[in-house]
């Protein structure tokens, strides 16, 4: 993975490889995956409630319920699996 680096006082952007694949993956999870999971929770709840209130097949409701459960479990487990964020 590659990082964008701007030296202080410079407008140029330089690129450098990351020193660790593991650190890059942790950064990716924190910056992309966790926010997406957090943002999807209310939408999943709203979609599931709408499906339960209309004539949707039980299979669809079961799949939506399972997806909501997976989302909630991922939100619970990610902070336990990832190392604590570094303080800048």
C-alpha positions in Angstrom: 0.0 0.0 0.0 1.1 3.5 -0.6 0.8 6.6 1.5 0.4 10.2 0.4 2.9 12.4 2.2 3.1 16.2 2.1 6.2 17.8 3.7 5.4 20.7 6.0 5.1 24.0 4.0 5.1 22.2 0.7 2.2 22.0 -1.8 3.8 18.9 -3.5 2.4 15.6 -2.7 4.8 12.7 -2.5 4.1 9.0 -2.3 5.9 6.4 -0.2 5.3 2.7 0.5 3.9 1.8 3.9 6.3 0.1 6.2 3.9 -2.6 7.2 1.0 -4.4 5.5 -0.6 -5.0 8.9 -0.6 -1.3 9.7 -2.0 -0.5 6.3 -4.9 -3.0 6.8 -5.6 -1.6 10.3 -5.7 1.9 8.8 -8.0 0.7 6.0 -10.4 -1.0 8.5 -10.5 2.1 10.7 -11.0 4.6 7.8 -13.3 2.7 5.5 -14.9 -0.4 6.9 -15.9 0.8 10.4 -17.5 4.0 9.2 -19.4 2.1 6.5 -20.7 -0.4 9.2 -21.7 2.5 11.5 -23.5 4.3 8.7 -25.4 1.3 7.5 -26.9 0.4 10.9 -29.8 2.9 10.8 -30.5 2.1 7.1 -30.6 -1.6 7.7 -33.0 -1.1 10.6 -35.3 1.2 8.5 -35.3 -1.3 5.6 -36.1 -4.2 7.9 -39.0 -2.3 9.6 -40.4 -1.4 6.1 -40.2 -5.0 5.0 -41.9 -6.2 8.1 -44.7 -3.7 7.6 -45.4 -4.8 4.0 -46.1 -8.0 2.2 -42.5 -9.2 1.8 -41.6 -12.9 1.8 -40.3 -14.4 5.0 -37.0 -15.3 3.3 -36.3 -11.6 2.6 -37.1 -10.7 6.2 -34.9 -13.5 7.4 -32.0 -12.3 5.2 -32.4 -8.7 6.3 -32.5 -9.8 9.9 -29.3 -11.8 9.4 -27.5 -8.9 7.7 -28.5 -6.6 10.6 -27.2 -9.1 13.1 -23.9 -9.5 11.2 -23.5 -5.8 11.0 -24.0 -5.4 14.8 -21.6 -8.3 15.5 -18.9 -6.7 13.3 -19.3 -3.4 15.1 -18.9 -5.2 18.4 -15.9 -7.3 17.3 -13.8 -4.8 15.3 -12.7 -2.7 18.2 -11.7 -5.9 20.1 -9.6 -7.2 17.1 -7.9 -4.0 16.2 -5.0 -2.5 18.2 -5.8 0.8 20.0 -5.4 3.9 17.8 -2.1 5.7 18.0 -2.2 9.1 19.5 -0.8 11.8 17.2 
